[in-house]
C-alpha cells in the first residue's frame, strides 16, 4: 500500500519577499534622505533661536548652542508685543477657517446637487478665479473693503478670505460622489434641505472638512500681503506683520527675530499633529457604496 506524501511547499512567496527587500530598502533610504534634507534647515533654525545673538555668526558655525538661552523668546513676547499679534492672528485664522468651511460646504452642495443652468455658469466663474494671480484682485478688493467700512480692522482681513475657489471645488467634487438616492430617501422621509445638509451631507464630508480646516488655517496664519495692505493700526497687526516689524532700518535683533518666528510656527505644528491622523486614516468613500 503506497503512502501518500505531501507535495513540497512552494517557496515562491519567500523568494518574492526576498526580492522586494532591496526595493524597500532603497525606497526607505530615499525617504529618509529627503526627510534629512528638508528637516536639517528647520532643526538648525529652531536650535539657533536658543543661541545668544553674539553666537549666531561666530566661526566655525555650530549646530547646538554653546550657551542655551530663551532671551529671544521672552523679549519677543514682551518687548515687541508678539502676544497681541499672536491673539490677533488666532482670531483671524479661526474665524476665517470656520466661515470658509461653512460657505464652501454650502456652495459645493448647491453646485453638486442642484440642476439649474446658472449654477453651472457660477461654478465656471468660481473655477476661473483660480487662473488669476491673487495680486491682481487686491486693488479692487481693497476699494470694496474700504467702502463697506472694514478698513483697518480684523474683520477686513477675515471677510475677503471666506469664499475660496479651492474649498468650494473640494466640496463640490465630494458631494458629486454622494448617490442621489440617499437624498431622495431623506426627502421622502420628510427631511428638509437644511436638515439633509446638516445631518447627512456634512457628516459624510468630515474628511474634506478636516482637510480644508488645516489648509485654510495655514493660509490665514501665514497671510502677509493682504493684512499688510488693510491694517494700519499696530494694535491690529497680525503675527506675520509683527515679525516683519522686528527687522529695523539700521540693525536686526536676530535672536528676537528667530524666537518670534519659532513662536509663529507652534500653532501650525500643533494643528498638523492633532488632525493628521484623522485626515490620513479617513475613508472618503465610507458609506457611499451602493
C-alpha positions as CSV (number, residue, x, y, z in Angstrom):
1,X,0.0,0.0,0.0
2,X,1.5,3.3,-1.1
3,X,1.8,6.1,1.4
4,X,0.6,9.4,0.1
5,X,3.2,12.1,0.5
6,X,2.6,15.8,0.9
7,X,3.7,18.0,-2.0
8,X,6.6,20.2,-1.3
9,X,5.7,23.7,0.0
10,X,6.3,26.3,-2.8
11,X,8.9,28.9,-1.9
12,X,7.8,31.4,-4.4
13,X,6.3,33.7,-1.7
14,X,9.6,33.7,0.2
15,X,11.5,34.5,-2.9
16,X,9.2,37.3,-3.7
17,X,9.6,38.8,-0.3
18,X,13.4,38.5,-0.6
19,X,13.3,40.2,-4.0
20,X,11.2,43.1,-2.6
21,X,13.7,43.7,0.2
22,X,16.3,45.7,-1.9
23,X,13.4,47.8,-3.4
24,X,12.0,48.6,0.1
25,X,15.4,49.4,1.5
26,X,16.1,51.8,-1.5
27,X,12.7,53.5,-1.1
28,X,13.2,53.9,2.7
29,X,16.6,55.3,2.1
30,X,15.4,57.9,-0.3
31,X,12.6,58.9,2.0
32,X,15.0,59.3,5.0
33,X,17.4,61.3,2.8
34,X,14.6,63.7,1.7
35,X,13.5,64.0,5.4
36,X,17.0,64.9,6.4
37,X,17.4,67.4,3.5
38,X,14.1,69.2,4.5
39,X,14.4,68.7,8.2
40,X,18.0,69.8,8.8
41,X,17.4,73.6,7.9
42,X,14.4,73.5,10.2
43,X,16.4,71.9,13.0
44,X,19.1,74.5,12.6
45,X,16.6,77.3,12.6
46,X,15.0,76.1,15.9
47,X,18.3,75.5,17.6
48,X,19.6,78.9,16.5
49,X,16.7,80.5,18.3
50,X,18.2,79.3,21.6
51,X,21.6,80.9,20.9
52,X,22.7,84.3,22.1
53,X,22.7,87.0,19.4
54,X,26.5,87.1,19.5
55,X,26.9,83.4,18.8
56,X,24.8,83.3,15.7
57,X,27.6,84.4,13.3
58,X,30.6,83.1,15.1
59,X,33.0,80.9,13.1
60,X,33.1,78.0,13.0
61,X,29.3,77.6,12.9
62,X,27.9,75.1,15.4
63,X,24.6,73.3,15.3
64,X,23.9,73.2,19.0
65,X,24.2,76.4,21.2
66,X,27.2,76.7,23.3
67,X,25.1,78.6,25.9
68,X,21.4,77.9,25.8
69,X,19.1,80.9,26.3
70,X,15.5,81.8,25.9
71,X,16.0,85.6,25.9
72,X,14.9,85.8,22.3
73,X,11.5,84.3,23.2
74,X,11.0,86.4,26.3
75,X,11.9,89.7,24.5
76,X,9.8,88.9,21.5
77,X,6.8,88.0,23.7
78,X,7.1,91.1,26.0
79,X,9.0,93.9,24.3
80,X,7.8,93.5,20.8
81,X,4.1,92.8,21.6
82,X,4.2,89.4,20.0
83,X,1.5,88.3,22.4
84,X,-1.0,90.8,20.9
85,X,0.0,89.8,17.4
86,X,-0.5,86.2,18.3
87,X,-4.0,86.7,19.6
88,X,-5.0,88.8,16.6
89,X,-3.7,86.2,14.2
90,X,-5.5,83.4,16.1
91,X,-8.8,85.3,15.9
92,X,-8.4,85.9,12.1
93,X,-7.3,82.3,11.4
94,X,-10.1,80.6,13.5
95,X,-12.9,82.9,12.2
96,X,-11.8,82.7,8.6
97,X,-11.5,78.9,8.8
98,X,-14.9,78.4,10.3
99,X,-16.6,80.7,7.9
100,X,-14.7,79.2,4.9
101,X,-15.8,75.7,5.8
102,X,-19.5,76.8,6.1
103,X,-19.5,78.8,2.9
104,X,-17.6,76.3,0.9
105,X,-19.7,73.3,2.0
106,X,-23.0,75.2,1.3
107,X,-21.7,76.3,-2.1
108,X,-20.3,72.9,-3.0
109,X,-23.6,71.2,-2.1
110,X,-25.6,73.5,-4.2
111,X,-23.3,73.2,-7.2
112,X,-23.2,69.4,-6.9
113,X,-26.9,68.6,-6.3
114,X,-29.0,71.4,-7.9
115,X,-29.6,71.3,-11.6
116,X,-30.0,75.0,-12.5
117,X,-28.2,76.2,-15.6
118,X,-27.0,79.4,-13.9
119,X,-25.3,77.3,-11.2
120,X,-23.1,75.7,-13.9
121,X,-22.1,79.2,-15.1
122,X,-21.5,80.2,-11.4
123,X,-19.2,77.2,-10.9
124,X,-17.3,78.0,-14.1
125,X,-16.8,81.6,-12.8
126,X,-15.5,80.3,-9.5
127,X,-13.0,78.0,-11.2
128,X,-11.9,80.8,-13.5
129,X,-10.8,82.8,-10.4
130,X,-8.1,80.2,-9.8
131,X,-6.4,81.3,-13.1
132,X,-5.9,84.8,-11.9
133,X,-3.0,85.7,-9.6
134,X,-4.3,86.9,-6.2
135,X,-2.3,90.2,-6.5
136,X,-4.4,91.3,-9.5
137,X,-7.6,91.3,-7.3
138,X,-6.1,93.3,-4.4
139,X,-6.8,96.9,-5.7
140,X,-10.5,96.2,-6.3
141,X,-10.8,94.2,-3.2
142,X,-9.2,97.0,-1.2
143,X,-11.7,99.5,-2.6
144,X,-14.7,97.3,-1.7
145,X,-13.5,96.6,1.8
146,X,-12.7,100.3,2.4
147,X,-16.2,101.4,1.1
148,X,-18.0,99.0,3.5
149,X,-16.1,100.3,6.5
150,X,-13.9,97.4,7.3
151,X,-10.5,99.1,6.7
152,X,-8.0,98.8,9.5
153,X,-10.0,96.1,11.3
154,X,-9.6,92.4,11.7
155,X,-13.0,91.9,10.0
156,X,-11.5,93.4,6.9
157,X,-8.9,90.6,6.9
158,X,-11.5,87.8,7.6
159,X,-14.3,88.7,5.2
160,X,-12.5,88.5,1.9
161,X,-11.0,85.2,2.9
162,X,-14.3,83.4,3.4
163,X,-15.1,82.5,-0.2
164,X,-12.3,80.3,-1.8
165,X,-12.5,78.5,-5.1
166,X,-10.4,75.7,-3.7
167,X,-12.7,74.9,-0.8
168,X,-15.8,75.2,-3.0
169,X,-14.3,72.9,-5.6
170,X,-13.3,70.3,-3.0
171,X,-16.8,70.1,-1.5
172,X,-18.4,70.0,-4.9
173,X,-16.3,67.1,-6.1
174,X,-17.0,65.2,-3.0
175,X,-20.8,65.8,-3.0
176,X,-21.0,64.7,-6.6
177,X,-19.9,61.2,-5.5
178,X,-22.8,61.0,-3.0
179,X,-25.7,59.0,-4.5
180,X,-28.8,61.0,-5.3
181,X,-30.9,58.1,-3.9
182,X,-29.6,58.9,-0.5
183,X,-31.0,62.4,-0.8
184,X,-34.3,61.2,-2.3
185,X,-34.8,58.8,0.6
186,X,-34.2,61.6,3.1
187,X,-36.7,63.8,1.3
188,X,-39.3,61.1,1.2
189,X,-38.9,60.7,5.0
190,X,-39.7,64.4,5.4
191,X,-36.3,65.8,5.8
192,X,-35.9,69.4,4.7
193,X,-33.0,70.7,2.6
194,X,-31.3,72.3,5.6
195,X,-31.7,69.2,7.8
196,X,-30.5,66.9,5.0
197,X,-27.4,69.1,4.5
198,X,-26.6,69.3,8.2
199,X,-27.4,65.8,9.3
200,X,-26.4,63.7,6.3
201,X,-24.1,65.6,3.9
202,X,-21.8,67.3,6.4
203,X,-21.1,64.2,8.5
204,X,-20.1,62.3,5.3
205,X,-17.8,65.2,4.3
206,X,-15.8,65.1,7.5
207,X,-12.5,64.2,5.7
208,X,-13.0,67.2,3.4
209,X,-13.8,69.5,6.4
210,X,-10.7,68.5,8.3
211,X,-8.5,68.8,5.2
212,X,-9.9,72.3,4.4
213,X,-9.6,73.3,8.0
214,X,-5.9,72.5,8.1
215,X,-5.2,74.2,4.7
216,X,-7.4,77.3,5.5
217,X,-5.9,77.8,8.9
218,X,-2.4,77.6,7.4
219,X,-3.3,80.1,4.7
220,X,-4.7,82.7,7.1
221,X,-2.0,82.2,9.7
222,X,0.8,82.8,7.2
223,X,-1.0,85.5,5.2
224,X,1.1,88.6,5.0
225,X,0.3,90.7,1.9
226,X,-3.4,91.4,2.5
227,X,-3.1,92.2,6.2
228,X,-0.2,94.5,5.4
229,X,-2.5,96.4,2.9
230,X,-5.7,96.5,5.0
231,X,-4.2,97.1,8.5
232,X,-2.7,100.4,9.6
233,X,-3.0,100.3,13.4
234,X,-0.1,98.4,15.1
235,X,-2.6,97.1,17.7
236,X,-4.4,95.3,14.9
237,X,-1.3,93.8,13.3
238,X,-1.2,90.0,12.7
239,X,1.8,87.9,13.6
240,X,3.5,87.9,10.2
241,X,3.4,91.7,10.1
242,X,4.6,91.9,13.7
243,X,7.5,89.6,13.0
244,X,8.5,91.7,9.9
245,X,8.4,94.8,12.0
246,X,11.2,93.4,14.2
247,X,13.6,94.0,11.3
248,X,14.7,97.6,11.8
249,X,16.1,100.0,9.3
250,X,19.6,100.0,10.8
251,X,20.0,96.7,12.6
252,X,18.3,93.4,13.2
253,X,18.0,91.7,16.6
254,X,18.4,88.2,15.2
255,X,17.8,86.4,18.5
256,X,14.4,88.1,18.9
257,X,13.5,87.6,15.3
258,X,14.3,83.8,15.4
259,X,12.3,83.5,18.7
260,X,9.3,85.2,17.3
261,X,9.5,83.1,14.1
262,X,9.6,79.9,16.1
263,X,6.6,81.1,18.2
264,X,4.7,81.7,15.0
265,X,5.3,78.1,13.9
266,X,3.9,76.4,17.0
267,X,0.1,76.6,16.2
268,X,0.7,75.2,12.7
269,X,2.7,72.3,14.0
270,X,0.1,71.6,16.7
271,X,-2.8,71.7,14.2
272,X,-0.9,69.2,12.0
273,X,-0.1,66.8,14.8
274,X,-3.7,66.8,16.1
275,X,-5.6,66.4,12.8
276,X,-3.1,64.4,10.7
277,X,-4.3,61.0,11.9
278,X,-8.0,61.9,11.2
279,X,-7.2,63.1,7.6
280,X,-4.8,60.3,6.8
281,X,-7.0,57.5,8.2
282,X,-10.4,58.8,7.0
283,X,-12.2,56.9,4.2
284,X,-13.6,59.5,1.9
285,X,-16.0,57.0,0.3
286,X,-17.2,55.5,3.5
287,X,-21.0,54.8,3.4
288,X,-21.3,55.8,-0.3
289,X,-21.2,52.4,-1.9
290,X,-24.5,51.0,-3.2
